Amino acid sequence: MFTAPAVPRPIARGVTSRRSNVDTNAHTCGYAGCGKMFARPGDLARHSKQHGIPQHPCDIPGCNRHGARAFYRADKLLDHQRKKHGRGN
């Protein structure tokens, strides 16, 4: 059975969490009414696609994921086709 040491280990000085600078490096979505913040510019770029016109419709006959219900990201279309239509398994 594991027992905790009687004296807690000291916390190293000068060591900060990687998340401690999230607010100082924040990238904010400029779309009107959104204002979501992201730590990395790539995350903001990926998010920004949802404010545009969806460019990735599902081409499976009978699927309603086209037009306004299409996908903003190609990877999400592929996930959909794998999960809902069994394509690519």
N, C-alpha and C positions, 0 to 999 in steps of 0.2 A: 504494500500500500504506500502511496506517495504522500509525504507530509511536507508542507511548506517550510522553508527555512525560518528559523526564529527571528532573524534580522532581515528586513527587506533589503534587496540590492539597491544601491544608489543609482539614480538616473544620471546618465552621462550628460555633462554640460555641453552645450553647443550643438546637440543633436536635435533636429527639428523634424517634424512629420513632413512628408512630401506634400501633404495637403495644406500645410500651413500658409502657403502662398497663393491659394486658389483665388482669394479675393483680389490680390494685387495683380494677378495675371488674367483676370477675367475678360472674356470676350463676350460681348452682349449682342444679342440679335437686334438688328435695327428695324425689323418689320413693325409697322404701327400696331400697338397693342400687345406685342409679344413680350419683349424684354427678357427672355430667358438668357441665362449666363452659362458659359462653358469655360472650362480651364484650358482647353486646347483649341487652337484655330481650326483644326480639322474637324472637331466635333461641331463647331459652329457652322462650318461649310456643309457638313452632312445634314444638320438640322435645317439650314436655310432652304434646302430643296423642297421641304414640305409647304413652303409658302408660294411655290410656283405651280405650274400646270403639270399634273402627273404624266410622265413620258413613257411608262412601261406597262402597257396593257397585257392582260392574259389572253393568249391566242387559242386557248382550248375551247372548242365548240360548246356552247351552253353555259359558259362561265360569265358571270356578270361583272367581273373586275376589269372593265374597260371604260373609256371616257373619264368622267369625274371620279370613278371608283378605281381607276388604274393605280399603279404603284409609283411612288416618287423615286424609288431606288431599285436598281436592277437586282441586287441581292435579295431584296424583299419579294420581288416577283418570283425568283427562283425558289425561295423558301416556300412560298404559296403553292407553286406548281408541284414541289416535292410532297408537301403535306396534304394538299387537297386533291391532287390529281394523280399522285404516284409517279410523276415524271422524274426521270433522272436517278431512280433508286438502283 
